[in-house]
Amino acid sequence: MGKKMKQQEKVVEKEVRSILVDEETLEAMEKEIPKMRVITPSEISDKYKIRVSVAKSILKRLEEKGAIKLVSSDKRLKIWTGTKAEAAAS
């Protein structure tokens, strides 16, 4: 048969995400998140460079305050919508 070619290894840089959220970021999140139409923990994690577990806890707290509303829940994924986004849509 022919010669085997070595595959080049891909170098993947790991992104370090924050565990702690400072007060300024938290206040900004509380203002911006309720305006979003579709809210998922991964979307919040990517946007604010925090871990998904931290994003989940923040979203849970916002839901308890009434700033966001749970639309769909699954074993792995929960989807929320902002109360201000609903008001703007209607």
Rosetta blueprint (number, residue, H / E / L):
1 M L
2 G L
3 K L
4 K L
5 M L
6 K L
7 Q L
8 Q L
9 E L
10 K L
11 V L
12 V L
13 E L
14 K L
15 E L
16 V L
17 R L
18 S E
19 I L
20 L L
21 V L
22 D L
23 E H
24 E H
25 T H
26 L H
27 E H
28 A H
29 M H
30 E H
31 K H
32 E H
33 I H
34 P H
35 K H
36 M L
37 R L
38 V L
39 I E
40 T L
41 P H
42 S H
43 E H
44 I H
45 S H
46 D H
47 K H
48 Y H
49 K L
50 I E
51 R L
52 V H
53 S H
54 V H
55 A H
56 K H
57 S H
58 I H
59 L H
60 K H
61 R H
62 L H
63 E H
64 E H
65 K H
66 G L
67 A L
68 I E
69 K E
70 L E
71 V E
72 S E
73 S E
74 D L
75 K L
76 R L
77 L L
78 K E
79 I E
80 W E
81 T E
82 G E
83 T H
84 K H
85 A H
86 E H
87 A H
88 A H
89 A H
90 S L
